[in-house]
């Protein structure tokens, strides 16, 4: 066994130990969503108490029906308990939250960023620490699906492994994961954009048709569910009307104010630090946020010329095609962050503490935090090297 595998094993054991420590030494990180998942798993074992589709808690959350399935064997083996429920989050999600960022960074940015990212995850701030062991349904699942799709996308795009098998797998998982959580649409959008950046005729290629066919196959459960429903006027007004965005002056002011609120308050406070003796938790929140935003601005600055070329590559002319190189790997992470924020400020969603004062309202930012941590790890790895190849921008693009 080489030294990298030994080190990964040590990091893995440290990560598990840290999460088990949190399980036994902090308040439970669950609420009614987790209780619903546990109750549904219990009904799967003992028999359904009502028609299957009536278990769907909201009009869009059909994925909740399959989310408790991995919990069923744990309940059968160890019985019904809060401990089993928390270990379910640890086993199913927490381990993957360590492994996939490690795989992404080690393969495409080097061992040092992967190692630093693992350390940051082991000793992570409260938001990631708590929700990485939570069985809290749709958002945790969406974060895991996002990391899986980022890894598969980079494997297809940057390693030129866009063969039939990989495209079918990626397309099917995109459709399936989009059914589970719409947040993965950002990776799907970036997949389409990046292939378009390097090949303006991508949409006419056989590869795109293969991807599209497998995507619809994975998304088929959602299509069937939507087709089976009767959309009354009341339903559309209640669940559809508020998602229609009409551009006018009032809406633009709303977007501007929401962006300012997000950058100055929502994102910093999402780190969710607690008070430490006489030091307020908000001090640590804004300290971490300062590091995050500084790293983001740093990469925007040094890659500004290539981001401009990316903007030009939207022009549907072959001469604006981009060449694949290491610059696009960083640009992918930057674009993910930018698109995530843009979608947030144009959406009706607003994150923040709930009326109980607990921080679960910030859970919707988890995918953004994981991508930002990867970017910070790349930056810190560059600082650790005397002459950082990570910051040496490729002159060809």
Phi, psi and omega in degrees: 000126182284169187294329179294320179291322177296317179295320177298320178297318179296316178299320180298315180293321176297319180297313179298316180299316181296321181287323176295321177300317179296320180303321187264355185229024178214167177294149180302136182262055179214165179216210184295331178297315180295319178297322177297316180298317179294320180295321179292320177298321178296320179290328176298326181281314188265349182115139183291140181268349180205171180306144190306310185290344179284354175281349181293120187286328179225168187293339184251348192266054181292337181295341180299336181293329182259345183300322182282354186302314178296342180282338184302308180297329178293319176295321179295323183280318190243357179086175182275119177198158177296324180299315178298319180298318179290322177293333174299314176298320180295314184288315188280321189247314187303316181296319179292329177294336175274317189290312187290318173300323178298313181296317180299310185289318181296319184284325189246351179227351177112170184290319184300311177301322180295318180294314180297318179298320178297319177297316180296327178286323179296316180253050187279165177287174195297321183302309182288319182301314184287313185283345175285351175243010183268145174263036190273057163052234202295320183287320177298316178298318179297323178294316178298316179297323178299313181296320178298315182291325176298316179297314180294321178299312181296325177296319180288314190278307187277337176262005180054039179258047180272051178277176185302313183298314183292322180293320177295315179298313182295317179297316180297316180292325176300314179295315181295314182290329177294327174295322181288320182199127185291346183295337180288352177299336179295316178294320178299316178297317180293325175302311180295316182296315184292323176291326176293322180300325184259351179206101184293343179260015184305321184291347178261357184280156176298326181299320180293321179295323177296313178300315183296319180296315180290329177298312181295329177295317179291328182273358185303319179303321179292320180298316180297317180297314180295321181293332184279348183270155176256117183269100177279166179299322180295321181296313181297319181294321184285314189253339182258323186300320185287349179263000178274118183259118179254125181283119171205179185298319180298319180294321179295321176295320177299316180296317180299313181294323180291323177295314179298315179299320180294313185289326186265336187230302190297308181295313178301315184286347180292344177293334168061038174292150176261161178297139179239101187055242183270357181267124180290146178298330180297332177299313179292324177303308183287333175295311177298318180297322177299319178296313181301309185291328178293317178296317179299313180295323178302311181291325176299319182292310185286340177253020185299321181295322183280331172294325175294321177293327176296319177299319178294330183289352172291339178293126187282054176234141186299328184291348177262009176298145176262151172269142177286125172204184187295337179301322183293339178292315176292318181298326176301313180295319179297317181292326177300313181297314182298313181295321178301313181293319180298316178298319181298313186288338177267354182266164175282353183288140175223123181270162179154175178293145178278176182299335179284349183088354179281165192259011187296342177295343179274356185299336181293348179265004183304313179302322178297319180296320180294320179291320177297321178298322177296318179295317178297321179296320177296319179296312181295324177296323177295322178292332181284348182256143181297314176233100189285117173288343179290332182261356176278104186288134177296128184285336178266135177201000000 
